[in-house]
Amino acid sequence: ISSIAGKTGDASESVLEAWTNKINGSSPELLFKVRGDGNVGIGTDAPNFKLDVSAGKSNSFISRIWNTSTELEASGLQVRCSGGNDGHSFAVYSDDAYQFAIKNNGNVGIGTPTPEKTLHLIGTGGNAKILLDKDNQRVIEMGSASSDTKEFPYFKMHHQGETTAQIYPTSDSFIHGNVGIG
């Protein structure tokens, strides 16, 4: 750290800043900034949140929370929100869209920021599928498949690497083994 500066000011002005040393004649870089409103910026000189972290990294994460304890009760991250059901307790935003969201009411959305049920998945194209594996063996698969002219739902069950049941609304449905009805 080459310098730390503090001053008083309004909410949008810095009250504390830390800068790096110049390296090979380069300009110093801002390490972090604390504004008068309590917002802290790491890698940004305009923090808009209580903690605003920004970095231009390729093929790398910009932050990590890691509890290295080996105790059974060890915890990593708690996100808490006391807002109404329409708020988000946690969300992942990437490529200009919500990829994953947990609403304050507990509903989880993958591919949607507004999950309507306990688990709500929205896929596009060939991505509208759910796959349950056990020990790298497919157990249940369901989703949306397409033919030349239309989309249709399907459901498959697998046992020891073999498809044991398959249900398509159009054709090719079967169940292997004994079946009881009634």
Buried (B, 14 or more C-beta within 10 A) or exposed (E): EEEEEEEEEEEEEBBBBBBBEEEEEEEEEBBBBBBBEEBBBBBBEEBEEEEBBEEEEEEEEEEEEEEEEEEEEEEEEEEEEEEEEEEBBBBEEEEEEBBBBBBBEEBBBBBBBEBEEEEBBEBEEEEBEEEEEEEEEBEBBBBBBEEEEEEEEBBBBBEEEEEEBBBBEEEEEEEEEEEEEE
